[in-house]
Amino acid sequence: MQSVISIKNLSKTYADGFQALKDVSLEIEDSEILALLGPNGAGKTTLISIVCGLVNPSSGSVEVSGHDIISDYRAARELIGLVPQELTTDAFQTVWQTVSFTRGLFGKPAKPSYIEKILRDLSLWDKKDNILMTLSGGMKRRVLIAKALSHEPRILFLDEPTAGVDVELRKDMWDVVRGLRASGVTIILTTHYIEEAEQMADRIGIINKGELVLVAQKAELMRKLGQKQLALHLREPLERLPGGLDDYELELSSDGRELTYLYSTQGKRTGVRGLLSALQGAGVEFKDLDTKQRSLEDIFVTLVKEQS
């Protein structure tokens, strides 16, 4: 797959000495959805701001479809749409006016049919004549996406796109993003909602303390780092774990009615068969069991803790 954004050895140190990014290198592929995860202050917004030309890097380079973001800024920026975290809109303009005006800022000729399509896709058509200050937070977020798409970019950055948006609107926006990717737009999003990355992304990047901890295909990340959890629902509650089970990583629930066993799916043996035999030997009976795959949120928390 061809890279549409090439980031090499990118670093950023602000005037107060704070190093927001440390030697970040990343290739972003054409027509993919890449989710960048990280805690507050990890460097996600700084990375996006540099690629979009809003912040100058201290060192390193970024190319967008072969255009250097500094020496060939205009060509690079024309390919990018940005939806910022902040709800910054022109409060006294209508939805139609602000989206059309943004298109004009990029030197694009008027194209009412395209603006109409964007507004319809984002369920904003019935709000086209509304003054922006009268809209809800979720609708203002949609207007920001419409503005970012107004000049027909090939790449869309979404910085916390669903922050403050209710669950129903969030799912609608996921559908919009998937539709954009299907039309050939590359999507890079930052999010605090792990489910958002799990639902939408092709690849996951985890950034912490200005460093890119890893970038991997979502399925591969889950396969390599995921664990399974076996829950055993006991016939009779236990006060404590019986002897002979020390070799197994077991956790007894507070009510004594459930045993939880974590195991890796990567080894030749999971230990489940041996555990069941050991439980039988200890006289522990269970009435049901179920397994659950470790979530992306669990993996994210573990990786961030390991780096801390």
LUMKEBA-583393 format. One line per field, with one value per residue: residue number from 1; x, y, z of N, C-alpha, C, CB in turn. Coordinates in steps of 0.02 Angstrom, whole numbers. Glycine has a CB too. Layout:
! LUMKEBA-583393
resi = (NUM_...)
n_X = (X_...)
n_Y = (Y_...)
n_Z = (Z_...)
ca_X = (X_...)
ca_Y = (Y_...)
ca_Z = (Z_...)
c_X = (X_...)
c_Y = (Y_...)
c_Z = (Z_...)
cb_X = (X_...)
cb_Y = (Y_...)
cb_Z = (Z_...)
This chain:
! LUMKEBA-583393
resi = (1_2_3_4_5_6_7_8_9_10_11_12_13_14_15_16_17_18_19_20_21_22_23_24_25_26_27_28_29_30_31_32_33_34_35_36_37_38_39_40_41_42_43_44_45_46_47_48_49_50_51_52_53_54_55_56_57_58_59_60_61_62_63_64_65_66_67_68_69_70_71_72_73_74_75_76_77_78_79_80_81_82_83_84_85_86_87_88_89_90_91_92_93_94_95_96_97_98_99_100_101_102_103_104_105_106_107_108_109_110_111_112_113_114_115_116_117_118_119_120_121_122_123_124_125_126_127_128_129_130_131_132_133_134_135_136_137_138_139_140_141_142_143_144_145_146_147_148_149_150_151_152_153_154_155_156_157_158_159_160_161_162_163_164_165_166_167_168_169_170_171_172_173_174_175_176_177_178_179_180_181_182_183_184_185_186_187_188_189_190_191_192_193_194_195_196_197_198_199_200_201_202_203_204_205_206_207_208_209_210_211_212_213_214_215_216_217_218_219_220_221_222_223_224_225_226_227_228_229_230_231_232_233_234_235_236_237_238_239_240_241_242_243_244_245_246_247_248_249_250_251_252_253_254_255_256_257_258_259_260_261_262_263_264_265_266_267_268_269_270_271_272_273_274_275_276_277_278_279_280_281_282_283_284_285_286_287_288_289_290_291_292_293_294_295_296_297_298_299_300_301_302_303_304_305_306_307_308)
n_X = (42_26_108_28_56_211_308_454_572_521_519_470_500_444_450_460_535_472_459_363_353_451_563_477_423_325_223_84_-47_-127_-301_-336_-398_-328_-306_-255_-205_-192_-148_-201_-99_-6_45_-28_-111_-14_62_-33_-55_68_80_-27_17_5_88_262_390_526_628_658_551_404_304_171_86_204_234_326_290_335_421_340_213_82_31_33_-54_-175_-220_-269_-394_-453_-523_-540_-516_-580_-736_-744_-826_-903_-1003_-1117_-1147_-1237_-1259_-1242_-1175_-1051_-988_-978_-899_-779_-737_-706_-594_-491_-471_-557_-680_-853_-970_-1112_-1186_-1100_-1079_-1209_-1219_-1125_-1185_-1305_-1257_-1206_-1317_-1362_-1436_-1566_-1535_-1471_-1496_-1489_-1428_-1265_-1240_-1355_-1359_-1345_-1212_-1171_-1218_-1142_-1017_-1032_-1042_-912_-846_-904_-852_-716_-717_-752_-669_-639_-537_-404_-360_-410_-406_-458_-478_-513_-654_-783_-800_-899_-1014_-1171_-1213_-1292_-1275_-1138_-1122_-1184_-1092_-982_-1026_-1025_-886_-837_-896_-828_-698_-722_-739_-613_-544_-416_-411_-366_-378_-389_-428_-514_-602_-598_-678_-712_-595_-583_-697_-685_-553_-420_-286_-195_-117_-14_25_131_191_253_314_303_232_191_136_12_-81_-251_-313_-200_-135_-225_-215_-80_-55_-165_-256_-348_-491_-548_-695_-759_-904_-953_-1022_-1039_-1003_-835_-727_-593_-453_-420_-282_-150_-176_-89_-6_-76_-142_-256_-409_-518_-686_-767_-882_-857_-906_-859_-724_-583_-479_-335_-260_-136_-157_-59_40_92_19_-124_-153_-276_-335_-258_-289_-426_-420_-347_-436_-538_-471_-455_-580_-667_-812_-895_-1031_-1047_-958_-868_-783_-685_-619_-474_-489_-462_-446_-392_-268_-212_-203_-111_5_35_59_172_266_276)
n_Y = (-60_112_251_395_495_535_528_573_550_650_786_892_1031_1145_1323_1335_1228_1107_946_892_799_658_608_545_429_383_300_333_253_256_285_226_201_269_260_360_335_390_457_615_751_673_698_690_792_888_820_808_945_987_914_971_1098_1196_1207_1226_1105_1051_971_849_781_799_733_754_663_671_805_922_983_1106_1171_1157_1203_1252_1161_1043_1072_1091_965_920_902_968_932_1011_994_1094_1182_1285_1401_1513_1612_1689_1660_1566_1387_1347_1460_1463_1342_1352_1468_1423_1332_1423_1485_1401_1427_1364_1348_1399_1272_1222_1101_1005_1053_1039_899_861_917_847_715_725_743_875_952_1000_1098_1197_1335_1383_1486_1472_1484_1441_1306_1137_1060_938_954_1065_1005_922_1019_1067_957_960_1083_1050_959_1033_1078_967_870_746_687_670_740_703_767_710_685_653_704_754_722_640_464_413_508_493_364_385_471_388_307_401_427_302_295_398_346_238_306_341_428_463_433_502_487_551_492_472_376_212_115_177_175_37_1_68_84_37_24_43_167_197_324_400_511_587_494_369_226_105_46_-40_-162_-173_-299_-379_-325_-355_-493_-520_-457_-479_-559_-699_-718_-826_-864_-941_-1000_-1036_-1177_-1177_-1047_-986_-955_-930_-958_-1128_-1235_-1292_-1229_-1131_-1118_-1061_-913_-848_-765_-729_-685_-551_-597_-729_-816_-830_-877_-810_-830_-786_-806_-833_-830_-862_-955_-1130_-1203_-1171_-1192_-1215_-1342_-1408_-1327_-1352_-1485_-1473_-1400_-1493_-1589_-1517_-1514_-1416_-1362_-1310_-1225_-1166_-1091_-961_-875_-730_-613_-515_-339_-197_-85_-135_-177_-56_16_-66_-55_83_91_12_91_199)
n_Z = (0_-41_36_97_184_249_387_465_589_677_788_924_1021_1136_1175_1313_1347_1353_1285_1164_1061_1016_909_810_691_553_436_341_264_102_94_217_385_521_691_823_982_1150_1312_1390_1340_1276_1150_1036_976_947_850_745_722_672_552_484_466_563_671_690_662_771_727_597_465_359_233_121_11_-65_-57_31_194_231_133_23_59_22_-76_-2_105_41_16_133_258_412_566_710_891_967_971_860_774_655_732_692_562_437_421_287_233_306_272_133_124_181_84_-17_37_5_-125_-211_-339_-330_-287_-273_-279_-226_-96_-49_-52_47_162_165_182_309_385_394_312_334_421_356_340_466_599_663_801_859_856_923_1021_962_829_791_790_680_581_582_527_399_353_350_246_138_34_-37_11_10_123_290_448_609_759_908_869_915_1039_1173_1105_1090_1109_1001_897_885_831_708_651_642_538_434_425_388_262_196_194_110_-7_-40_41_156_328_482_650_817_977_1133_1157_1169_1110_993_914_908_838_715_659_545_572_725_819_956_1064_1182_1303_1205_1122_996_1035_977_815_734_639_680_705_713_822_924_917_947_1071_1145_1275_1337_1440_1559_1637_1777_1843_1999_2087_2225_2340_2376_2513_2509_2397_2365_2417_2307_2190_2159_2050_1950_1875_1958_2004_2132_2145_2239_2302_2306_2212_2084_1983_1901_1762_1678_1520_1393_1216_1131_1161_1152_1240_1336_1467_1517_1520_1617_1727_1746_1782_1900_1978_1992_2066_2183_2229_2186_2112_1964_1883_1762_1625_1539_1405_1367_1254_1280_1290_1179_1256_1376_1328_1287_1409_1477_1396_1407_1545_1554_1492_1575)
ca_X = (0_66_101_5_92_274_335_520_612_489_523_447_513_417_495_470_576_433_466_298_363_520_588_421_422_261_198_11_-63_-183_-369_-344_-417_-278_-325_-200_-228_-143_-177_-194_-30_38_76_-72_-131_47_78_-81_-44_128_64_-74_50_-14_145_325_429_594_671_622_516_339_282_101_85_266_244_352_242_363_444_285_157_16_9_20_-112_-235_-241_-288_-449_-441_-577_-506_-553_-621_-794_-733_-867_-923_-1067_-1174_-1160_-1278_-1221_-1225_-1126_-985_-958_-961_-843_-718_-715_-676_-528_-442_-469_-599_-739_-917_-996_-1169_-1207_-1055_-1095_-1272_-1205_-1093_-1234_-1352_-1222_-1196_-1383_-1364_-1471_-1623_-1508_-1426_-1509_-1487_-1370_-1224_-1244_-1417_-1353_-1319_-1141_-1163_-1227_-1083_-963_-1044_-1025_-838_-828_-924_-803_-654_-726_-779_-623_-628_-470_-391_-342_-450_-385_-513_-449_-568_-713_-848_-800_-959_-1069_-1206_-1199_-1327_-1239_-1072_-1128_-1199_-1030_-941_-1048_-999_-814_-828_-914_-773_-643_-742_-733_-542_-514_-376_-436_-325_-417_-368_-488_-510_-650_-566_-725_-710_-539_-597_-750_-673_-485_-384_-225_-194_-53_-17_75_133_249_286_344_257_246_185_85_-1_-148_-293_-321_-136_-123_-267_-190_-15_-53_-227_-262_-417_-511_-595_-734_-790_-958_-949_-1085_-1040_-954_-774_-701_-525_-430_-391_-213_-138_-193_-42_28_-122_-157_-328_-436_-583_-730_-780_-935_-834_-944_-830_-651_-562_-413_-308_-211_-115_-177_-2_81_68_-29_-158_-157_-346_-349_-226_-326_-488_-401_-327_-497_-573_-432_-465_-650_-704_-858_-924_-1093_-1044_-896_-868_-720_-691_-556_-451_-510_-411_-434_-346_-202_-189_-183_-50_63_51_89_240_312_279)
ca_Y = (0_173_299_461_539_506_566_545_578_713_806_960_1057_1212_1374_1325_1169_1045_908_862_742_634_565_504_410_349_300_326_225_285_258_187_237_259_289_375_333_412_498_687_774_623_724_677_855_918_784_829_1016_993_889_1018_1162_1244_1211_1208_1054_1068_933_797_802_771_741_736_645_694_877_939_1027_1173_1200_1154_1206_1261_1099_993_1090_1085_895_902_933_961_944_1021_977_1150_1199_1353_1415_1583_1606_1725_1638_1505_1327_1351_1513_1448_1288_1380_1515_1384_1307_1479_1500_1359_1445_1320_1382_1380_1208_1211_1031_969_1075_1006_827_856_931_791_657_738_757_947_988_1037_1152_1238_1407_1399_1520_1422_1489_1410_1233_1098_1043_884_982_1106_958_901_1076_1068_906_986_1134_1015_923_1079_1087_900_845_674_666_704_731_712_771_699_708_641_729_791_702_584_399_406_549_464_308_414_499_331_287_451_417_241_312_438_300_199_349_352_477_436_461_496_514_541_480_444_322_152_81_211_145_-34_-5_102_89_-18_18_78_193_218_375_418_553_610_439_321_162_54_53_-108_-178_-184_-370_-407_-301_-396_-562_-525_-433_-496_-618_-719_-723_-881_-853_-1002_-984_-1091_-1203_-1154_-993_-1001_-900_-917_-1007_-1187_-1251_-1330_-1189_-1075_-1113_-1029_-843_-849_-712_-747_-626_-531_-638_-798_-859_-833_-879_-783_-854_-754_-848_-810_-872_-869_-1013_-1195_-1227_-1117_-1209_-1223_-1412_-1421_-1291_-1388_-1545_-1453_-1382_-1555_-1619_-1478_-1519_-1355_-1376_-1251_-1240_-1136_-1053_-924_-843_-663_-587_-453_-282_-149_-40_-170_-176_13_32_-104_-26_148_79_-16_144_249)
ca_Z = (0_-46_91_77_229_272_443_480_644_695_858_938_1088_1141_1203_1385_1357_1352_1224_1150_1017_1019_855_785_620_539_367_340_199_65_104_278_446_573_755_869_1051_1200_1365_1381_1341_1247_1089_978_943_920_789_695_708_630_484_454_455_614_717_657_698_791_682_561_403_343_164_106_-60_-96_-46_97_226_240_70_-25_106_-8_-107_50_145_0_16_201_295_483_614_774_952_990_930_835_716_646_768_663_494_430_404_215_222_333_234_67_133_192_18_-53_65_-28_-195_-251_-365_-299_-310_-229_-277_-181_-27_-31_-38_113_214_169_210_381_414_410_259_361_463_313_348_538_624_698_874_883_850_979_1016_913_763_776_773_611_538_577_478_333_334_333_183_88_-23_-66_27_6_190_341_518_656_825_956_831_947_1108_1189_1061_1120_1079_937_848_876_785_643_625_621_471_387_417_347_193_169_179_51_-66_-53_87_212_391_542_706_886_1016_1201_1159_1143_1066_929_877_897_788_651_632_513_612_789_842_1026_1078_1253_1321_1144_1084_964_1068_924_764_710_617_739_717_732_890_968_917_979_1140_1179_1316_1348_1510_1571_1698_1802_1889_2046_2116_2294_2349_2412_2555_2485_2348_2398_2401_2246_2131_2158_1984_1903_1889_1971_2046_2160_2152_2309_2332_2308_2167_2017_1974_1836_1742_1618_1486_1327_1160_1086_1176_1128_1288_1372_1538_1537_1537_1681_1778_1759_1819_1968_2014_2010_2121_2244_2248_2166_2057_1933_1847_1695_1611_1476_1390_1338_1228_1311_1249_1159_1312_1421_1296_1289_1478_1492_1360_1436_1610_1544_1472_1629)
c_X = (44_53_77_36_154_304_401_555_586_494_497_460_488_466_508_510_539_439_402_303_437_533_534_428_359_244_122_-10_-125_-248_-375_-374_-366_-302_-264_-229_-173_-177_-170_-120_19_74_33_-88_-71_66_32_-68_17_112_19_-45_33_43_207_362_497_645_630_586_449_324_210_95_145_280_268_306_269_381_388_218_89_-11_-7_-45_-178_-264_-272_-350_-438_-504_-545_-548_-603_-679_-789_-774_-883_-995_-1127_-1186_-1207_-1232_-1197_-1169_-1056_-950_-936_-901_-777_-692_-680_-607_-473_-439_-511_-660_-802_-944_-1055_-1191_-1164_-1069_-1160_-1261_-1174_-1144_-1286_-1319_-1214_-1261_-1389_-1407_-1529_-1600_-1469_-1436_-1509_-1423_-1330_-1232_-1307_-1414_-1329_-1245_-1128_-1170_-1168_-1024_-971_-1027_-949_-814_-845_-874_-738_-657_-743_-735_-602_-558_-465_-377_-383_-424_-444_-483_-505_-636_-780_-849_-863_-1019_-1104_-1196_-1230_-1292_-1170_-1073_-1143_-1134_-981_-960_-1023_-926_-800_-844_-860_-714_-659_-735_-660_-508_-476_-398_-385_-364_-381_-431_-470_-558_-618_-612_-726_-655_-554_-649_-726_-605_-462_-319_-232_-123_-61_41_72_197_289_318_291_275_243_132_74_-71_-190_-299_-257_-118_-163_-240_-126_-17_-115_-220_-336_-429_-563_-629_-770_-841_-968_-1017_-1094_-988_-894_-754_-631_-507_-400_-319_-209_-154_-145_-9_-15_-138_-233_-348_-506_-624_-746_-835_-917_-867_-914_-754_-634_-490_-393_-256_-196_-139_-118_41_51_14_-60_-160_-228_-360_-320_-263_-390_-475_-384_-388_-536_-538_-442_-537_-691_-747_-886_-984_-1093_-977_-905_-800_-732_-622_-538_-466_-451_-395_-385_-275_-171_-164_-118_11_84_84_160_290_323_336)
c_Y = (62_220_366_515_502_552_534_586_646_727_878_977_1129_1259_1365_1262_1103_1010_868_800_724_585_517_492_368_355_287_308_258_247_213_232_219_296_299_379_358_455_573_707_726_648_715_741_891_886_806_902_1027_971_938_1088_1215_1255_1190_1155_1081_1032_879_825_767_785_716_726_674_767_890_992_1098_1205_1201_1155_1208_1197_1046_1008_1083_1014_874_939_919_977_950_999_1031_1164_1272_1362_1490_1590_1635_1708_1579_1447_1330_1402_1493_1392_1312_1427_1477_1355_1362_1496_1459_1373_1402_1360_1357_1315_1188_1138_989_988_1042_933_818_865_875_730_664_755_830_986_1029_1094_1204_1313_1429_1437_1473_1425_1457_1334_1201_1083_989_909_1027_1063_934_957_1080_1015_929_1038_1102_980_970_1086_1021_874_769_644_705_688_748_709_769_717_700_662_770_774_642_521_391_445_520_408_332_439_444_309_336_440_355_255_353_393_259_240_367_402_440_471_449_527_503_533_456_385_260_116_112_183_72_-44_16_91_26_-31_62_103_215_264_394_456_573_557_393_252_105_75_-17_-113_-196_-259_-402_-387_-343_-467_-569_-508_-452_-559_-637_-727_-778_-868_-917_-985_-1045_-1112_-1178_-1100_-1016_-941_-880_-971_-1067_-1198_-1293_-1292_-1129_-1065_-1077_-958_-836_-790_-733_-684_-612_-572_-713_-845_-865_-833_-853_-805_-820_-799_-820_-858_-888_-931_-1077_-1222_-1167_-1129_-1223_-1295_-1430_-1388_-1329_-1452_-1529_-1433_-1443_-1589_-1583_-1478_-1457_-1371_-1311_-1272_-1213_-1102_-1016_-891_-776_-641_-522_-394_-238_-101_-70_-166_-107_31_-3_-73_41_140_54_38_195_234)
c_Z = (0_13_64_123_254_325_464_535_668_770_865_1011_1089_1177_1277_1401_1355_1284_1211_1106_1017_962_829_710_608_465_370_270_168_81_165_333_500_636_798_940_1097_1252_1350_1386_1309_1185_1027_940_914_854_732_674_663_559_448_446_506_665_679_697_719_748_649_500_397_270_158_31_-97_-87_25_129_237_173_17_14_72_-39_-56_87_107_2_83_225_369_523_683_833_971_942_908_771_713_670_732_589_495_414_331_203_246_294_165_71_142_127_-20_-28_32_-104_-240_-277_-330_-329_-265_-224_-229_-108_-4_-13_31_169_221_201_286_417_436_361_286_408_422_323_422_554_670_773_902_883_915_968_964_841_743_757_701_562_529_526_408_309_312_266_124_26_-54_-52_19_75_241_411_563_727_877_925_867_1020_1120_1146_1092_1079_1010_883_833_825_714_611_606_551_418_373_375_273_159_150_116_-13_-81_-9_143_276_447_599_772_927_1086_1208_1127_1095_997_885_860_842_718_619_596_552_674_802_914_1040_1151_1267_1259_1101_1056_991_1018_874_735_682_679_755_741_804_940_973_957_1054_1180_1222_1319_1423_1516_1638_1716_1856_1935_2072_2188_2303_2390_2455_2533_2434_2385_2378_2338_2183_2122_2090_1933_1925_1897_2015_2068_2169_2225_2342_2332_2259_2097_2021_1905_1823_1678_1586_1417_1274_1114_1099_1149_1175_1325_1447_1562_1558_1605_1739_1796_1798_1891_2009_2036_2068_2186_2267_2232_2106_2029_1890_1776_1687_1545_1467_1357_1315_1264_1264_1230_1216_1362_1394_1301_1359_1497_1460_1390_1504_1604_1527_1527_1677)
cb_X = (-48_50_168_-73_47_323_284_564_684_416_596_372_588_349_466_403_612_359_528_252_339_535_648_354_487_205_235_-24_-74_-169_-390_-276_-491_-208_-377_-164_-249_-87_-144_-235_-9_-1_141_-137_-167_106_74_-153_-35_186_30_-137_32_-76_133_368_438_606_732_573_560_283_329_50_20_265_178_425_220_425_504_290_165_19_62_79_-106_-220_-183_-230_-518_-383_-632_-486_-504_-578_-860_-657_-933_-915_-1060_-1165_-1094_-1333_-1263_-1287_-1148_-990_-1007_-1021_-856_-731_-776_-720_-528_-458_-399_-622_-745_-969_-941_-1227_-1205_-982_-1101_-1322_-1159_-1037_-1268_-1379_-1153_-1146_-1397_-1293_-1496_-1669_-1462_-1438_-1576_-1491_-1390_-1152_-1242_-1476_-1306_-1359_-1115_-1213_-1293_-1066_-962_-1118_-1053_-806_-864_-994_-791_-636_-781_-789_-562_-640_-452_-332_-265_-525_-323_-568_-406_-556_-716_-867_-736_-946_-1044_-1280_-1223_-1400_-1233_-1044_-1182_-1251_-998_-949_-1125_-1010_-780_-871_-979_-750_-630_-814_-774_-533_-569_-299_-505_-254_-486_-323_-533_-525_-716_-545_-796_-701_-475_-622_-809_-683_-437_-369_-163_-220_-29_-16_65_129_294_337_393_262_198_167_105_10_-148_-362_-345_-81_-142_-340_-180_34_-46_-282_-233_-433_-539_-558_-785_-736_-1024_-905_-1085_-1029_-986_-717_-700_-473_-377_-433_-180_-179_-265_11_45_-186_-130_-348_-437_-575_-796_-799_-1000_-843_-1014_-855_-623_-568_-412_-277_-237_-38_-232_41_90_125_3_-229_-127_-393_-320_-154_-344_-524_-342_-277_-541_-575_-359_-441_-656_-654_-915_-872_-1151_-1103_-834_-925_-676_-720_-561_-375_-563_-433_-501_-367_-206_-245_-240_-58_46_-12_47_239_286_213)
cb_Y = (0_209_308_465_562_495_569_543_585_713_801_967_1052_1211_1443_1320_1174_1060_861_912_757_602_525_539_370_379_245_392_150_283_221_158_218_286_245_442_261_451_482_726_786_561_691_644_901_912_708_822_1055_951_820_1021_1188_1221_1165_1270_991_1051_902_762_787_800_703_790_670_679_916_965_998_1170_1163_1090_1266_1316_1073_992_1162_1105_851_915_905_1006_887_1093_966_1213_1187_1367_1373_1607_1639_1799_1618_1514_1263_1368_1576_1429_1228_1418_1560_1328_1281_1539_1487_1286_1443_1259_1372_1436_1153_1251_1000_983_1152_1012_798_909_997_773_649_793_710_975_940_990_1123_1220_1424_1335_1586_1432_1562_1433_1215_1032_1021_830_1021_1151_898_879_1142_1055_839_1016_1183_965_870_1147_1126_902_864_660_675_684_777_657_837_739_671_568_772_863_686_600_343_429_621_439_259_471_546_273_283_522_411_184_351_492_253_175_414_373_524_444_430_530_483_599_430_497_341_106_83_287_150_-66_38_173_106_-2_39_33_252_156_438_354_517_659_400_324_150_-15_105_-159_-237_-154_-405_-383_-227_-396_-586_-478_-358_-505_-606_-785_-655_-950_-794_-1051_-966_-1071_-1281_-1212_-933_-1020_-921_-917_-977_-1249_-1288_-1392_-1163_-1085_-1182_-1071_-795_-915_-644_-785_-637_-457_-628_-825_-832_-775_-951_-706_-932_-685_-920_-802_-837_-808_-1019_-1245_-1276_-1109_-1155_-1203_-1459_-1397_-1221_-1404_-1581_-1394_-1338_-1603_-1620_-1406_-1532_-1296_-1422_-1214_-1212_-1086_-1100_-871_-888_-613_-575_-456_-241_-110_-23_-243_-198_61_12_-175_-18_191_29_-69_179_252)
cb_Z = (62_-112_129_81_289_212_503_417_622_673_884_922_1107_1177_1191_1419_1420_1367_1227_1118_945_1087_880_801_600_583_323_364_205_-11_43_301_469_551_792_850_1071_1167_1433_1434_1411_1230_1077_1001_994_970_799_722_773_658_488_495_388_650_779_648_654_865_720_606_342_389_115_132_-93_-167_-60_92_292_285_43_-70_151_-61_-156_100_170_-72_1_248_271_506_612_781_1010_999_969_822_717_571_834_670_459_375_416_173_258_406_227_37_193_242_-22_-48_140_-16_-218_-209_-441_-306_-310_-253_-348_-199_-24_-89_-92_120_200_98_177_390_474_410_207_400_518_241_317_580_663_680_894_840_792_988_1082_926_759_837_822_602_568_646_493_337_393_388_190_119_-1_-141_98_-41_203_335_534_647_833_1021_767_941_1122_1185_989_1127_1124_943_872_943_808_648_677_671_469_415_486_374_193_220_238_58_-57_-122_118_199_410_533_708_912_982_1254_1123_1201_1097_938_919_962_808_660_687_439_570_847_797_1074_1032_1297_1371_1162_1129_886_1126_955_707_766_566_728_653_684_896_943_846_945_1141_1129_1388_1310_1536_1572_1689_1830_1850_2104_2115_2344_2383_2363_2629_2544_2300_2380_2459_2247_2136_2211_1958_1896_1833_2004_2008_2227_2112_2311_2293_2376_2161_1974_1985_1834_1734_1635_1479_1324_1120_1090_1251_1123_1338_1346_1579_1480_1482_1681_1755_1693_1784_1965_1969_1949_2103_2233_2321_2150_2081_1889_1884_1683_1607_1474_1344_1390_1152_1327_1285_1096_1348_1430_1223_1268_1528_1470_1287_1442_1650_1489_1410_1667)
